[in-house]
Amino acid sequence: MAIPRFHSMHRCRRWYKSDCLAATGFVLIIFSFLVFVDSTSNSVPSVDHSDMVNLTLSHKAKERGAFCLDGSLPGYHFHKGSGCGSTSWLLFLEGGAWCNSIESCFSRATTSLGSSNYFEHEVTIEGILSSDPSQNPDFYNWNRVKIRYCDGASFAGNPGAEFKNETRLFFRGQLIWEAIMDELLSMGLSHAKQAILTGCSAGGLATLIHCDYFRDHLPKDASVKCVSDGGYFLNVPDILGNSTMRSFYHDVVSLQGVQTSLDQNCVAKTEPSKCMFPQEFLKNIRTPVFLINPAYDYWQIQNVLVPAYTDPDQRWENCLLNLQDCDAAQMKVLHGFRNSLMDAMGEFRQKKDGGMFINSCYSHCQTLTKDLWHSPSSVRIENKTIAESVGDWYFNRTPVKLVDGLYPCNTSC
């Protein structure tokens, strides 16, 4: 297994090099001292809580009427940058599917995906949000923000749709996004020299929906890009030929008024719910985008391709738990799903400023855990981890469009 590479000299622009070198020297001195102290001490080592990050409820949200589904205030976890990363920002949008009916949204409002009353007061952050350079070599010292998801519509619901419900649910995902952005801008984001908007699953979709908004609210000379993890959802029929995901998105858009937050060029040409699918609107995004997606995305295979109602006899049960247990006919269906993903991404693949890491693993959301993002055992394509690939693309070290073959070609999965 290849040893993870480090790119310390690439993490900063030229005008930061002296600060980086000074900071690096200081860190090495402190590290040496700590190693000496540890080697001469018999005490039990204490647990490192450096990546336990406290919750902040947005003070801008109340004045803007930006509420979670249940009316509570939205929140985020902020880890302040340091050294040459102090003017660089990475915002991560949490995922967690969607709600498409009053009943499902009401149920969601009694969980951490619909109410800040159920948020953890502090969370451990790993992967792309980690402050450990061995785990997060390019972004470890940036300002990093995990934005909690509590609206059920990829941060895109609008209050104009609330007249439809009689349960006092708040459909204000768009306002949540804008309020937290305003708050972060006042905390230094408005002076960012480098910035990334990212997220996984429903947060990966939200990243694409809000990518240009993010770019347009930052300095013109800043390097701003977007990274969507597991957010490329497909408009494909399930195994019975029904448009399960298309119908679901139609209900989400209709219920929560999402159409006003979607790409308006797309909405003007087609039924708004189709504009929830990245294939329909990604071509209109002006900001550079990197797509991280498993070709055999287990969430989509289990909810889009083979939702529970399509398998009453549970013939797919073992296959959905482990692809090694799929028979030849089932694998043919799954390979067809991969082919649909490749076809849908065909136009994006030709974009010069776009990046891709499409592996053949059976997974979903790969940036928030160190074992998937960057570690000796991480998945690799052409011997590059996801972290190395994103870093190479963001800093323009090399073009990155990495695509695996058919399952089970990648032995690092």
N, C-alpha and C positions, 0 to 999 in steps of 0.2 A: 504494500500500500504506500502510495506516495506521501511524503511528509508535506504538510500544509506550507505554502509559501507565504512570505511576508513582504509587504510592499510599503514599508514605512516612508520611503523617500517619495512615493507617489501620492501619499495621502494629502499632501498640502500643495498649494500653488507656490510658485517660486518665492513670492514675497513673504512666505511663512517659514522658509527653510531654517533661518537662524533661530526662530522661536522653537521650531521642532527639535533642532539639535540641542538647544539649551535644555528644553523640557526632557528630552530623552536622557541626557547626561544626568540630570537631577534624579530622574526615576531610577536609573541604574545605581546611583549612589545610595538612595533610600533602599532599593531592593537588596543590595549587598549588605547593608546594615541589618535589615530584617532577617536575612539568611543567617548572619552571624549570631544575632540574638536568639533565633530559633534553635540553632545548633548547640547553644550553650544553656538552653533552658530545658527543664524536665517537666514543665507544665503541659497540660493537654492543649493542643492548638484550638483556638476559638474558630467558630464558623464565620466565614466571610459574608457579610450581609450587604456588600457594596452594590449589588444589583437588586436589592429589595427596594422598590420605588413606591413612594406614598401616592395615594389618590388625591387629586385636586378637583373639587367641584367647580365648574365654570362660573365665575362671578359675572361674566358678560351675558350668560344665558338667560338669566331672569329678566333683565331689562329688554331683551330681544324676544322674549316669549319662546325660547328654545327649550323645550321639555322632552324628556323621555316619554314613552307611551303612557306611563301612569301619572305624568305630571311632575315627576321629580327632576332635579337638575342633572344634566349630563356631566361627564367628567373625563379626566385623562391622568396619565402618569408621566411626569416630566423628569428626565435625567439630564442635568446640565452638562454641556460640553466643556472641554478643557483644552488649554494649549492651542495648537494650530487648528483644533476642531471647534473652537469657541464661536466661530461665525459660520459654521456648517450645521445644517438641520436635517433630521430625518423624522418624518411623521408616519406613523403606522396606524392604519385604520383596522380595528378589530372586525372579525367576521362572525358569522353565526346564522346563516340562512335568512329567511324572510317570513313575514306573516301575510296571508292573503285573504283573511276574513275577519270579521269582528270577533268571532269566537277564538281563532288562533292568536290574534293580537291581544285579546283580553287575557288569555292564558299566558302569553309571553310577558305581559306586564307584571306578572308575579314572579319573575325570574331576573337574573342579572342581565339578560338580553332585552329587557324592557323597563328596567327600573334601577336607578342608582342606589336605592335602598338595599339592594342585594350585591352591590359591588364589594370586592375585597378592599380593605383599607390600604393594603400594600400588595404588590405583586412582584414575583421574580421575573426578570426579563433575561432572555437568552437570544441566541442566534443573531439576527440582524440588529437587535436592540442591545446586545451585550456590550459591556465596557471592558471585556477581556480581549486584548489584541490577538491572542492565540485562537480565539473563537470568532472574532469579528475584525479581521486585519485592516480593513479599509475605513470603517465607520465607528470604531470603538470609542473615539473621543469626541464625536459629534454631539450636539444637542439632540437627544432622542425622546420622542413623545409617542406613547401608546394611547390612542384615542378610543375610548370605550364605545361599544355599539349598543344602543338602546332604543332604536326607532323601528327596526324591522323592515326597512326599505332601502338598504345600502346608503344611508345618510342622504336620502333624496325625497322623503315624504314632504308634503306641503299642507299647511293648515286649511287651505280652501276646501279640502276634502272632508273635513271633520263634521260638517253638517249631516253627513250620511250616518253617523254613528250615534247611538243613544247611551253609550256606556262611559262617556267622558274620556275616551282615548285621545291622545295627542299625536297627530301625524306631522311631525316637525323635524324630520331628519335633515332637510336642507338648512333649516335655521340652526340646528345643532352644529352642522359643519361650518356655517358662516360665523357663528358666535365663537367657537373655539379657535377658528382661524384668526379672528379679530384679536382674541386674547393672546395668542402666540405671537402675532405680529407686534403687539405692544411689549412683548417680553424679549424682543430681539430678532425675531424672524424677519421683520421688515428690512433688516440690514444684512441678511444672509448673503454670503458669497457663493455658497454651494448648498443645494437642497434636493432632497428626494422625498416624494410622496409614494408610500407603499401600503400594502395591506394584503390580507389573505382571504380567500373565499368571497363572501359577500363584501368584505372589505377590499378584496382585490378588484371586484367589479366597481365598487365605489371609487377606488383609485382612478380607474379609467373614466368614470363619469365626471369626476372633479379635477382631472389632471390639468386641463387648460386654465381653469379658475385658479388653481394653485400657482401655475406659472405666471398668470397675469397680475397676481397680487404681490409678487416679489420683484426686487430690483432687475432692471432690464439687462444689466451686465452679469447677473448671477447665473451660474450653471445649474439649471433646474431640469430634472428628469423624473420619470415615474416608473415604478416597478410593480407589476401586478402579479401576485402569487396565487395560483389556483382560482383566478377570477374569470377565465375564458370559458363561459358557459355556452353550451351548444343548443341550437334550435334544431334538434333532431327528434324523430319519432321514437317512442319506446318499442319494445319487442313485439307489441301487438299492433303497432302502426299508428298509435294515438299521439297527438301533440301535447303530451303531459306538461312539459316545461313551458311551452308557449302559452298554454291555458293558465298555468300557475302565474306566470308573469303578467298576463292580462289582468288577472284578479288583483295582483299587488299594485299595478299601475292605476287601475280604476279605483281601488279602495283608498289609496294613500295619495292620490294626485301627483304621482311621480312624473307624469309627462312633461311638466314645466321645468324639471331639472335635467331632462335628457337632452341629447344633442338635437337642437332645433332644426338643423338641416335634414336630419333623419326623420324627425317627427313630421315635417312638412311633406315628406314623400311617401310615408307608409303608416300603417297602424302603430300607435305609440308603443305598445308592448313589444313589438319587434325590435325597438330601439334600446331595449334592455340587453340585447345580445351584442357582445363586442364585435362580432363579424359585421354588424350593420353600421356601427358608428366609429370604429377604430380608425377607419380611413380618414376621418375628419379631424382627428386630434393633431394639433400643431406641435405639441411637446414630445420630445423623444420618449419612447416607451420600451421597456424590457418585459417580456412575458416569461414567467416561470410556470410551467404546467406539466404534470405527468400525463403522458398520452393515455394512460389507463387510470384516469382520475376516479378513485373509488367512490367519492361522494356522487359524482355524476352517473357513474355506472349503476349505483344502488338507488338513485332517486330520479334520474332522467331516463336512463336506458332500460333498467329493470326495476321499476318501482314495485312495491309490495303487491299491489292489486294484480299485476301481470303474472304473478307466479303463485297461484293458489295452492298448487301441489308441492311447492317448495323444491322444485327440481333444480333451481339455481342456488339454493341455500349454501351448499358447500363451496361452490364456485365463487360466490360473492365474498366468502370469508377468506379464501385463499385461491389465487389463480392457478396454483399447481393442481388443484382439484377440479378444474374445468375440463370437460370432455372436448373432443375436436370440434363439434358443432358449436359449442358455447364459445370456444376460442375464436372461431370464425366470426361470430357476432362481435366479440370484443375487438378483434382486429379491424372490423368494419367501423367501429366507433372511433378507433385511432385514425383510420383513413379519413373519416369525416372531420376530425380535428385538423388534420394536415391540410385538407381541402379548404376549410374555413380560414386557416391562417395563411393561405397561399399568397394573397395580395400583400399582407403585412410582411411576409418573409422577404419581399423585394425592396422594402424600405431601407435606405442606406443608414438612417440613424436609429433604426430599431434593433433590439437585441432579443435573443431567444435562448432558453434552456428547456428543452422538451425531452424529458427522460421517459424510459419505458417502465417505470416503477408503478406499483399499485399503491398510490398514496394521495394525499391532499394537504395542501399547506406545508411548505417545506422551508420557510425562512425563519420561523420562530424557535426552532429547536437546534441546538448546536450539532446534534448527531446528523441532521439533514443539511444544515446550512454550511458548516465548516468544521470538520474534525477528521482524524485519521481514517475513520470508518464511513465518512460521508459518501453519498452517491456522486459519481463522477461521469462526465462525458469528455472523451479525449484527455483524460487525467486531470480535468479541472473540476473543482467543487463549484457549487452554486455561488458561494461567496466570491471566489476568485473570478468567476465568469461575470458577475454583476459589477465587481470592481474594475475589471478590465474594460468593460463597456462604458461604465460611467466616466472613468478617467481617460477614455479614448486611447487606452494602451494598445488595444487591438479590436477589430470587429468581432462580435460574438453572435453566432447563429448556430447553436449546437442542438442537434436533433438525433435522438436514438433511433435504432431500428425496432423491429417487432419484439414484443415480450417473448422469451426471457433473455434477450441479447445482453443486457447489462448486468454483469455479475456483482456490481457494487450496490444494487438495490437492496 
